[in-house]
Amino acid sequence: MILDIKGEVRSWEAIGVGFAVAVAVFALMQWGIAGVIHDRQTQTMPELKGRSISAALDMLAPLNIGLRKESAEFNNAVPIASVLRQYPPAGTVVREGKIVRVVVSQGGETVLTPSIVGLPLRNAEMLLRQSQLVLGEANENYSLKFDKGTVLSQEPKAEASVERNALVNVMVSGGPPPAGVSLMPDFLRKNVQEAQAWANTAGMTLVSSKDMSSPFAYGTILSQEPAPDASLSAISEVSVVISGKVGKLGEAGPAVTNFHYELPQGGSESLVRIVVSDKYGERELFNGLRRPGSKVDLPLQETGGAHVRIFLNGILVDERDM
């Protein structure tokens, strides 16, 4: 029994010694860490707001202060990839080795401009609002192609990336010109004989050149200068490029394929605009209102390398290579 008591005493003594050693080691470590920390020099946190990340790093490096990106936010006032906020704030006294956390600007929030060409001005303005954009200047030009009040052109163009609430300026049709004002008709994809007949009546000189690689029927107008609806007040010569495809005038052109598009179900009527782009330029295949679920079928000449874009209420919803 006496031996057991002595053993227990020795065990408790060993535990006590071990505990004392651990406390001593811990105290020494704390003292050492505190000494290291307090041996570091203090620095005053600089103002980083508005600085690029690289510039902020250049400012912090001599101070032995680190930087960590915490998050990013849209902000119109602070340039993209620049510091928006910092923690700790400027003026705070910190020790070397401190990590400053920053929120970085993503610049202004951007949106894509919808296609509003061919829309009545009122509808175009509503669509811009839905796209978080604002109608800017609305100037007016006479037009042979578009009814009065229809948007002729827009700036920025459709699908451009712009900041939210940006202005979109438009040119609106004033309808057909009055007597004494001459505008250039649209002869694209029409026969050169029609353009020649117009030129004879208007007292214009028609100059034509041929594109021998064109798959269209001989005499088909591929491009024209001036552009449709341009003023002819100071112009006496019109230039056209016609298809020089070997064959007789009016001979069948390239193969024709059927372009098909079906509107999604649900909702109300949508303004459908279908545009094709190829090496001869861009032209509108279709522009009109259609009900949900209705189908649009259009003949499309196979020119090779054609790209078709489909807009619903001015929003690009589909693209196809033909």
C-alpha positions as CSV (number, residue, x, y, z in Angstrom):
1,M,0.0,0.0,0.0
2,I,2.9,2.3,0.9
3,L,4.5,1.5,-2.5
4,D,1.3,2.4,-4.3
5,I,1.1,5.8,-2.6
6,K,4.7,6.6,-3.5
7,G,4.1,5.6,-7.1
8,E,1.1,7.9,-7.3
9,V,3.1,10.8,-5.8
10,R,5.8,10.3,-8.4
11,S,3.2,10.3,-11.2
12,W,1.7,13.5,-10.0
13,E,5.2,15.0,-9.7
14,A,5.9,14.0,-13.3
15,I,2.7,15.5,-14.5
16,G,3.4,18.7,-12.6
17,V,6.9,19.0,-14.0
18,G,5.6,18.4,-17.6
19,F,2.9,21.0,-17.1
20,A,5.4,23.5,-15.8
21,V,7.7,22.9,-18.8
22,A,4.8,23.3,-21.2
23,V,3.8,26.6,-19.6
24,A,7.3,27.8,-19.8
25,V,7.7,26.8,-23.5
26,F,4.3,28.5,-24.3
27,A,5.4,31.6,-22.5
28,L,8.7,31.7,-24.3
29,M,6.9,31.3,-27.7
30,Q,4.5,34.1,-26.9
31,W,7.3,36.3,-25.8
32,G,9.2,35.5,-28.9
33,I,6.2,36.1,-31.2
34,A,5.4,39.3,-29.4
35,G,8.9,40.4,-29.8
36,V,9.0,39.7,-33.5
37,I,5.7,41.5,-34.0
38,H,6.7,44.5,-32.0
39,D,10.1,44.6,-33.6
40,R,8.3,45.3,-37.0
41,Q,8.1,49.0,-37.9
42,T,4.8,50.8,-38.2
43,Q,3.6,52.3,-41.5
44,T,0.7,54.6,-42.4
45,M,-1.7,53.0,-44.9
46,P,-1.7,55.0,-48.1
47,E,-4.8,56.0,-50.1
48,L,-5.4,53.3,-52.8
49,K,-8.8,54.3,-54.1
50,G,-8.7,55.0,-57.8
51,R,-5.3,53.4,-58.2
52,S,-4.8,50.5,-60.6
53,I,-3.9,47.2,-58.9
54,S,-0.4,47.4,-60.3
55,A,0.0,51.0,-59.0
56,A,-1.4,50.0,-55.6
57,L,1.2,47.1,-55.3
58,D,4.0,49.5,-56.2
59,M,2.9,51.8,-53.4
60,L,2.6,49.0,-50.8
61,A,5.8,47.1,-51.7
62,P,8.2,49.6,-50.1
63,L,6.1,49.6,-46.9
64,N,6.1,45.8,-46.7
65,I,2.3,45.7,-46.8
66,G,0.5,43.0,-48.7
67,L,-2.6,43.3,-50.9
68,R,-5.6,40.9,-51.3
69,K,-8.5,41.3,-53.6
70,E,-11.7,40.7,-51.6
71,S,-14.4,41.3,-54.3
72,A,-15.3,43.3,-57.4
73,E,-18.3,45.6,-58.1
74,F,-19.6,47.7,-61.0
75,N,-19.0,51.4,-60.6
76,N,-19.2,54.1,-63.2
77,A,-17.0,56.6,-61.4
78,V,-13.9,54.4,-60.9
79,P,-12.1,52.9,-63.9
80,I,-12.1,49.2,-64.4
81,A,-9.4,47.2,-62.5
82,S,-8.9,50.1,-60.1
83,V,-9.3,50.1,-56.3
84,L,-12.9,51.0,-55.2
85,R,-12.5,50.5,-51.4
86,Q,-9.8,49.4,-49.0
87,Y,-9.6,47.9,-45.5
88,P,-8.0,49.3,-43.4
89,P,-8.7,52.7,-44.7
90,A,-6.1,55.3,-45.7
91,G,-4.3,56.9,-42.7
92,T,-4.5,53.8,-40.5
93,V,-1.3,53.0,-38.7
94,V,-0.4,49.4,-39.2
95,R,2.7,47.2,-38.8
96,E,4.7,45.8,-41.6
97,G,3.3,42.5,-42.9
98,K,-0.3,43.7,-42.7
99,I,-2.6,42.6,-45.5
100,V,-4.8,45.3,-47.0
101,R,-8.1,44.0,-48.5
102,V,-9.5,45.8,-51.5
103,V,-12.7,45.9,-53.6
104,V,-11.9,46.3,-57.3
105,S,-14.0,48.2,-59.8
106,Q,-15.5,46.4,-62.8
107,G,-16.2,49.7,-64.4
108,G,-19.7,50.7,-65.5
109,E,-22.2,47.9,-65.9
110,T,-22.5,47.2,-69.7
111,V,-25.5,46.2,-71.8
112,L,-25.9,45.3,-75.5
113,T,-27.8,47.8,-77.7
114,P,-30.8,46.2,-79.3
115,S,-31.6,46.5,-83.0
116,I,-34.2,49.3,-83.4
117,V,-33.8,50.0,-87.1
118,G,-37.2,49.4,-88.8
119,L,-39.2,50.0,-85.6
120,P,-41.6,52.9,-85.1
121,L,-39.9,55.5,-82.9
122,R,-42.3,54.9,-80.0
123,N,-41.6,51.2,-80.0
124,A,-37.9,51.8,-80.3
125,E,-37.9,54.1,-77.3
126,M,-39.8,51.4,-75.2
127,L,-37.3,48.8,-76.3
128,L,-34.4,51.0,-75.3
129,R,-35.9,51.5,-71.8
130,Q,-36.3,47.7,-71.4
131,S,-32.6,47.4,-72.3
132,Q,-31.7,50.0,-69.7
133,L,-30.8,52.5,-72.3
134,V,-32.0,56.0,-73.1
135,L,-33.2,57.5,-76.4
136,G,-30.8,60.4,-77.4
137,E,-31.1,62.7,-80.3
138,A,-33.8,61.8,-82.9
139,N,-33.1,63.6,-86.2
140,E,-35.3,63.2,-89.3
141,N,-34.5,62.4,-92.9
142,Y,-36.8,61.7,-95.9
143,S,-36.9,58.1,-97.0
144,L,-38.2,56.1,-100.0
145,K,-37.7,52.8,-98.1
146,F,-39.3,53.5,-94.7
147,D,-42.6,54.9,-93.6
148,K,-42.7,58.2,-91.7
149,G,-41.7,57.8,-88.0
150,T,-39.6,54.6,-88.6
151,V,-36.0,54.4,-87.4
152,L,-33.6,54.5,-90.3
153,S,-30.3,54.2,-88.4
154,Q,-29.0,54.1,-84.8
155,E,-25.7,55.0,-83.1
156,P,-24.3,53.0,-81.4
157,K,-25.1,50.1,-83.8
158,A,-27.0,47.0,-82.7
159,E,-25.2,44.6,-80.4
160,A,-22.6,47.2,-79.3
161,S,-21.5,46.9,-75.7
162,V,-22.3,50.2,-73.9
163,E,-22.7,51.3,-70.3
164,R,-26.1,51.1,-68.8
165,N,-28.2,54.3,-69.3
166,A,-26.1,55.3,-72.3
167,L,-27.7,57.4,-75.0
168,V,-28.7,55.9,-78.4
169,N,-29.1,58.5,-81.1
170,V,-31.4,57.7,-84.1
171,M,-32.3,58.9,-87.5
172,V,-36.0,58.7,-88.2
173,S,-37.9,58.6,-91.5
174,G,-39.8,61.8,-92.4
175,G,-41.6,59.9,-95.2
176,P,-41.2,60.4,-98.9
177,P,-39.5,63.6,-100.0
178,P,-41.5,66.6,-101.2
179,A,-41.3,67.8,-104.8
180,G,-37.9,69.1,-105.7
181,V,-36.0,66.7,-103.3
182,S,-34.5,63.7,-105.0
183,L,-33.4,60.6,-103.1
184,M,-31.5,57.5,-104.3
185,P,-33.8,54.5,-104.8
186,D,-32.8,51.0,-103.5
187,F,-31.7,48.9,-106.5
188,L,-30.0,46.1,-104.6
189,R,-30.8,42.6,-106.0
190,K,-32.8,44.3,-108.8
191,N,-31.9,44.1,-112.5
192,V,-29.6,46.7,-114.0
193,Q,-32.2,47.4,-116.7
194,E,-34.5,48.9,-114.0
195,A,-31.7,51.1,-112.7
196,Q,-30.8,52.2,-116.2
197,A,-34.5,53.1,-116.9
198,W,-34.6,55.2,-113.7
199,A,-31.2,56.9,-114.6
200,N,-32.5,57.9,-118.0
201,T,-35.6,59.5,-116.5
202,A,-33.7,61.2,-113.7
203,G,-31.0,62.5,-116.0
204,M,-28.3,60.5,-114.3
205,T,-25.3,58.7,-115.7
206,L,-25.2,55.1,-114.7
207,V,-21.8,53.5,-114.5
208,S,-21.6,49.8,-114.0
209,S,-18.8,47.3,-113.3
210,K,-19.0,43.5,-113.1
211,D,-18.3,40.9,-110.5
212,M,-17.4,37.8,-112.5
213,S,-17.4,35.6,-109.3
214,S,-21.0,36.4,-108.4
215,P,-23.4,33.4,-108.4
216,F,-26.4,35.7,-109.0
217,A,-28.0,36.0,-112.4
218,Y,-26.3,38.2,-114.9
219,G,-27.2,41.9,-114.5
220,T,-28.3,41.6,-110.8
221,I,-27.1,44.7,-108.9
222,L,-24.9,43.7,-106.0
223,S,-24.0,47.1,-104.6
224,Q,-24.7,50.7,-105.4
225,E,-23.3,54.2,-104.7
226,P,-24.9,56.4,-103.5
227,A,-26.6,54.3,-100.9
228,P,-30.4,54.0,-100.8
229,D,-32.1,57.2,-99.6
230,A,-29.0,59.3,-100.1
231,S,-29.6,62.9,-101.4
232,L,-29.0,63.4,-105.1
233,S,-28.9,67.1,-105.0
234,A,-25.2,67.4,-105.9
235,I,-24.8,64.0,-107.7
236,S,-25.0,63.4,-111.5
237,E,-23.4,59.9,-111.6
238,V,-24.5,56.6,-110.0
239,S,-22.3,53.6,-109.8
240,V,-23.4,50.0,-109.5
241,V,-21.7,46.6,-109.3
242,I,-23.6,43.9,-111.2
243,S,-23.2,40.2,-111.4
244,G,-21.1,39.2,-114.4
245,K,-22.1,35.6,-114.3
246,V,-21.8,34.1,-117.7
247,G,-25.2,33.6,-119.2
248,K,-28.1,35.6,-120.7
249,L,-29.8,38.5,-119.1
250,G,-32.5,37.2,-116.8
251,E,-31.1,33.7,-116.7
252,A,-31.8,31.7,-113.5
253,G,-29.4,32.6,-110.7
254,P,-27.9,30.5,-107.9
255,A,-29.7,27.7,-106.1
256,V,-32.4,28.8,-103.7
257,T,-32.8,27.2,-100.2
258,N,-35.7,27.7,-97.8
259,F,-34.9,29.6,-94.6
260,H,-37.3,28.6,-91.8
261,Y,-37.8,30.2,-88.4
262,E,-40.5,29.4,-85.8
263,L,-41.4,31.9,-83.1
264,P,-41.5,30.6,-79.5
265,Q,-44.8,30.0,-77.9
266,G,-46.3,32.3,-75.3
267,G,-46.5,36.0,-74.9
268,S,-47.8,38.5,-77.5
269,E,-47.0,39.5,-81.0
270,S,-43.3,40.1,-81.8
271,L,-41.6,42.3,-84.4
272,V,-39.5,39.8,-86.4
273,R,-36.5,41.1,-88.3
274,I,-34.3,38.8,-90.3
275,V,-31.0,40.1,-91.7
276,V,-28.5,38.3,-93.9
277,S,-24.9,39.2,-94.4
278,D,-22.6,37.9,-97.1
279,K,-19.7,39.1,-99.2
280,Y,-22.1,41.4,-101.0
281,G,-23.1,43.3,-97.9
282,E,-26.0,43.2,-95.5
283,R,-29.7,43.1,-96.5
284,E,-33.0,42.7,-94.7
285,L,-34.9,39.5,-95.6
286,F,-37.9,40.1,-93.4
287,N,-39.4,42.8,-91.1
288,G,-42.9,42.3,-89.7
289,L,-45.2,41.4,-86.8
290,R,-45.8,37.7,-86.1
291,R,-47.8,35.8,-83.5
292,P,-46.3,33.4,-81.0
293,G,-45.7,30.0,-82.6
294,S,-46.1,31.3,-86.1
295,K,-43.6,30.3,-88.8
296,V,-41.5,32.4,-91.2
297,D,-40.3,30.7,-94.4
298,L,-38.2,32.7,-96.9
299,P,-36.4,31.8,-100.1
300,L,-32.7,32.4,-99.7
301,Q,-30.2,32.3,-102.6
302,E,-27.1,30.2,-101.8
303,T,-24.2,32.6,-102.2
304,G,-21.9,30.8,-99.8
305,G,-20.6,32.2,-96.5
306,A,-24.0,33.9,-95.7
307,H,-24.7,34.7,-92.0
308,V,-28.3,35.2,-90.9
309,R,-29.3,37.0,-87.7
310,I,-32.8,36.9,-86.3
311,F,-34.1,39.7,-84.0
312,L,-37.3,39.6,-81.9
313,N,-38.4,43.1,-80.8
314,G,-34.9,44.3,-81.5
315,I,-33.1,41.6,-79.5
316,L,-30.8,39.2,-81.3
317,V,-32.2,35.7,-80.5
318,D,-30.6,33.5,-83.1
319,E,-27.7,33.4,-85.6
320,R,-27.1,30.9,-88.4
321,D,-24.5,30.2,-91.0
322,M,-25.9,29.3,-94.4
